[in-house]
């Protein structure tokens, strides 16, 4: 006997506990299986790109904090380096090193949140997330020591950073770096060989390398698919060419590989931080930059390896105090575009996990 | 036996005194039975509700400790009054009724769920002898199985009447889980019933010279896993999977109706903990201390284990849960029934002169359980490890994808 069935439409979001903000997915389901999926963006569109055209170059830095609010420091750096490229400003060496230190700390904090929230989507009742939150809290405390803020830092400035680190910062950071490998082992004990986690993540949501490249996916998601592409190595910015680190890659490109790549990158960030502390030179932390910066006419595109991928800023100057065009290449938006391809044929529970493994913050997707 | 602190027996004494008094004032017998039931229900509620409050408090405090948090500590000492504050808040909440929902069923569902959750308590031997239970039925465990699964009717009614797709999916998952897990659970109980030779709960406790977990390790595991699934607790909480279905079948419930589901779930948790205690852990039996203390201690210990699992484990997918039941638990339960029947036969035929406990079977059963689990787990993973193929979609999507990733492009 053949039962007559028909697919039905399920609206996941914009208000849903695991859409990481206000993302909406229109899923066509056959029972529990996803037949089709339509991602819908724009519920958090604030028009920042247009707003930025009415403000001076310095005034635009706080806007970038609000993109991916879990990685504010990296957003600041991406925007500021585009402005510096546009205006041809030379950054003092100490400032470059401080930027690298802040970037890598931010990357660790962001990856911890990404993995933690992914396990939350897997249904882990917050436990791994709260263990990872403990270390993120230590990083945030360090940031508070440096710039007084805990979420939107606004620390990186055009020509350098806003001010030098306090004397107690480096010992605290060294202490944290000494503890961090132990904590990574602790996460692995809890998660890496958990049979339920393996059953839920291995082979789920496979993103093949060719699809990843064609869809312009970047960051840990691309590396999990086996593509060795990291802008810190491929097109070194700041002083990244002076550090010795590896690019962890996955083999299959499933959810498990994305989780492993993020954990491995935390280890590599610790390595970079240790080297950066050793090499940290003395000197100025900010170049002399006029209050009202008027870059010469022209355009500039600068990109960095953010926690989620290639974060680029494209700026066009008409010689005035405000950018003529302010365009963001948002890695999270581009990573999301493969969601339909990698989640079709899986179940609702898998869809949530695959979505969680992409690691987005809606502030950057919609801007 | 007449100490004041045997207060569970006190419950029964109160009831019997009351019935005696009713008979002395010469009331019709039907009215006496009715009034007797009412006082019995009141006594059960007096036992269950404090336990529910303690369990909700325990759940928050202990899971908070597992997660490096403090947990509630504002209301009363150690946050002990938090359940009270919660109850008051919930009572004052607005009832929200979905516009296109089935109003009648939406109202009845929590009542059905709650009633059946509570009805199970009638037969639990809380204390020694027939005094401990409200009604010591001679088919006690059968009654528990029958009534225990009926509360899922309320669950499905809630999912259906809410006119919400999340609720409906949650309810359908619940029913599918119930059908899958009821079979191995009952078969696990059959092992105990075979040894005891009776369905009466007090008889089952009475026969346990040592806890049956030693004689039935496999049965205990199967029943416990099935119980977790019936309770919709992590790692099997597909019915209310909060990250997928927001809240599952009670997404559209608020106020008092939500509270009935909430309390009903805890009542169910207590029920499963009591069944595990009664069948496998020796019930109220224990040295030195009063019986009610041993009973509550064992129930709390089982509940603590549930909390530990909830704080540690990740949720399984629905098809993995199904596969685990049909491919792993059911064959195990059948083999367990077979082995237990053989042992009972051996015991009755050749070893009946032994006055003491069948201790050789403890080692035999543990060895068999360990061997079976190891061997069957290998077979189970060969069968796909619970990763059930979802038809053509997955085959189409995973063809050529990921199996052989491209060489690194740098």
Interface residues (C-beta under 8 A of the other chain):
Chain A: X8 X10 X16 X17 X18 X32 X33 X34 X35 X119 X120 X121 X122 X123 X124 X125 X126 X127 X130 X131 X134 X190 X194 X196 X197 X199 X200 X203 X206 X207 X208 X209 X210 X211 X213 X225 X226 X227 X228 X229 X234 X249 X251 X252 X253 X254 X344 X345 X346 X347 X348 X349 X350 X352
Chain B: X63 X66 X67 X68 X69 X165 X166 X169 X234 X235 X237 X238 X241 X242 X243 X244 X245 X246 X310 X311 X312 X313 X314 X315 X316 X317 X318 X319 X320 X385 X386 X387 X390 X391 X393 X394 X396 X397 X398 X400 X401 X402 X403 X405 X406 X407 X408 X409 X410
